[in-house]
Amino acid sequence: MKRKPKVYIQMFLSYLGMLVIPVAAATVIYGYSRQVIRGQTEKMNDNLLEMIQRDLDQQISDVQKIAARLAMDTSVQAISKVKSEFGTEDQMALYYLYNDLQSLAMSEDFINDVFIYFNNTQTVCSLQGNMSAELFYDLYYRNEKHSLEEFREYMRQRHYNDTLRIRRENGDDTLLFTMTTLDSNVGEGSATIGIGIKFSQLESRLSSMKWDDSMDAAIISSHNGAIYPGEAKDSIEGLVFEELEEGNHTALSQRGGRCMISVLQSKVIDWKYVAVLPMTLIESSAKQIQLITIFCLFGCGIVGFGVSYYLTGKNYNPLKSLVDTFKKHGDKDIGEEDNVYQWLNTQMDDFFKKHVDANRLIKANAKSLKNYYLFQLLQDYYYGKGQELERCGIRLNLDYNVVILFEPEKKKDMQELVLQRFIIMNIFGEMCQDHFNVEMAEMGERVAAIINIPDSSSEYGEILKEKIENLQAMAEESFKFSCTALMGSVCRGLEGIHTSYLQAAELEQYVVILDTDLIIYDDVKNLQLHYDYSIEAEEKIINAIEAGDSRQAGKLMMQIFDHNLSGKVSADTYRCLVYDMVGTLVRGAGRGGYTTAARELDFPDGFSMKRLPVDKLKERFRELLDQICKRVQEIKKETAGDKSFSRKVEAYIEENFKDPDLNISITSQHFDITPAYLSSIYKKQTGRSLLDYINTMRISHAQKLLEQGYSVVEVAPMAGFRDSGSFIRAFKKKTGVTPGQFKSKF
């Protein structure tokens, strides 16, 4: 069998290398699909946990409110202070308390028991009635895990939102929520409120989140460990409250295998809701994708190998034909170790070097030389002989010359700009060749046309203007771009080309001022060189700005513009007038009290302002006048308002300081101004901060309430504070003593 050439083997391997692309793509698709499945699972678990969190947190919050209400109840506190047997009044108080408990239990289906354990008398007031603690335990809470003494000891301890899972006498599991009354001294509690939560309700809510039988749900407490489920499961056992991070979907190895654990912190109690999902459930979903991927890769490998073999043979044949052709006509044969492509490249280079078109090379050199001479004619005075130019193909044998510069519209795309220059050079050259000698050259982004004419009569000038206008119309209609033409004056001799070029280049600054696309040097060389703007006229404008009268100031300023710019003015005159008018705006703003106008407003500098057409310039000055006069009027209002505004603010605060949401931001919204501006105005008119006035009103009202005998807890919301903690801090900061110390004086 004939050995295949090295290039054939390389070509075949390159086709096989393409198979790496589908293999890599399939691997990425599989990995991505697996991640998507896991991500969707995590998202579903998070959504279910959020539902459980909202539901259970709401129920626990309701239980906390009931416990807090009973803890603060004066009847409960009074009964808890009884040391011996209950008197008649105490018995009546217990009866009324029993009725209150009945109403609480009827309003909450989440609760199966509410009772109050009085430590001093070993008495329990519950939904089932008033009885001794021993009888209550025997009837309802007897269990093997907690004896009577342990039950009593637990009730004597101080509790705040504590939970205890306990099995009642009837066999139902109950989650006991306990809280000690607020008047208890340090140590044992005089009374403990117990609220039993139906464990079946808790269990049904957690079970509702399971979307698969293999999934487990749990509630972990920082004190009690796993609250649900009661018995340890392989997937739940070993979970530690402190190690469970919210939002971190951790894959852990449990007894039942690797599991994905999702955690969500309760917002009302030190619980964490946990969802445990076996990783096998996720991996089984990706199994089918894996099998399809492997099958497709196997099919791609077989088909790709066959196609690669076929294409290698087909594409190698043209290469073989080229090698055979160069072998016949070349001087050097190809060796076995030579690279075929390099050998072919060497042979083709030798061939084209020997057979290059000499005429084309000469023509290219002549064009470059011609461009060089045209560039020299435009950029510098020429003192050479006309014969040198004729040898390069430049025909400028007549006595007079004029230069025209064409500027296409600005384009970011360089390729499009090159095309526009090419269109201008070819079309304008054809238009003028029947009347003049024309030479075209590129000058950066511009196109320069040197027009050679026999004399300086106006007849040729009119013909040139007509040709320029025809070119501009054709470019606009047929090629969808515009160009500006700048024409210098007619100058004598070849040395006059440079003079005419400089004149045309100077006209660029008049493009926007004159708002036209054809500017002739002879038309603008005698433009107005001064402007009329008297001190009296400027003072009138400044006085109008100082008064905040934008209409009068704008009218006077437009009169100055119309008077000076109605005719044709030079670029320097236009620029100086603009600078002068900007100065008038700044001085007028300063006289009106708006001293920061130059820094805050977008004053354009002279270099950008000079490029605005007259109508745009007027519009821009009107906008600046309106902004300045409006600000001047605001400043005058602030000054003229004296303290009337601050008195309105204080009146609003006196009416609303009891609202804990009242702050500077809410007050500023009422008066429809920014918070910073409101604080600044109030400070300026009164000499003190607005926040200090709000706190002063609240503390003053709180002192009156404390003098009337209200407790600190009661006074806090009545004086506009969210809680007693923030009230105590604010009171001590303002008065130097705590509310309790202040109240003890009365």
Buried (B, 14 or more C-beta within 10 A) or exposed (E): EEEEBEBBEEBBEEBBEEBEEBBEEBEEBBEEBBEEBBEEBBEBBBEBBEEBBEBBBEBBBBBBEBBBEBBEBEBBBBBBBBEEEBEEEBEEBBEEBBEBBEEBBEEBEBBBBBBBBBBBBBBBBBBBBBBEBEEBBEBBBBEEEBEEEEBBEBBBBBBEBBBBBBBBEEEEBBBBBBBBBBBBEEEBBBBBBBBBBBBEBBBEBBEEBBEEEEBBBBBBBEEBEBBBBEEEBEBBEEBEBEEBEEEEBEEBEBEBEEBBBBBBBBEBBBBBBBBBBBBBBBBEBBEEBEEEBEEBBEEBBEEBBEBBEEBBEEEBEEBEEEBEEBEEEBEEEBEEEBBBEEBBEBBEEBEEEEEEEEEEEEEEEEEEBBBEBBBBBBEEEBEEEEEEBEEBEBEBEEBBBBBBBBBBEEBEEEEEBBBBBEBBBEBBEEBBEEBBBBBBBBBEBBBBBBBBBEEBEEEBBEBBBEBBEEBBEBBEEEBEBEBBBBBBBBBEEBBBBBBBBBBBBBBBBBBBBBEEBBBBBEBBEEBBEEBEBEEEBBEBBBBBBBBBBBEBBBEBBBEBBEEBBEEBBBBEBBBBBBEEBBEBBBBBBBBBBBEEBBEEBEBBEEEEBBBBEBEEBBEBBBEBBBBBBEBBBBBBEBEEEEEEBBEEBBEBBEEBBBEBEBEBEEBBEBBEBEBEEBBBBBBEBBEEEBEEBBBBBBBEBBBEBBEEEBEBEEBBBBBBBEEBEEBBEBBBEBBEEBBEEBBEEE
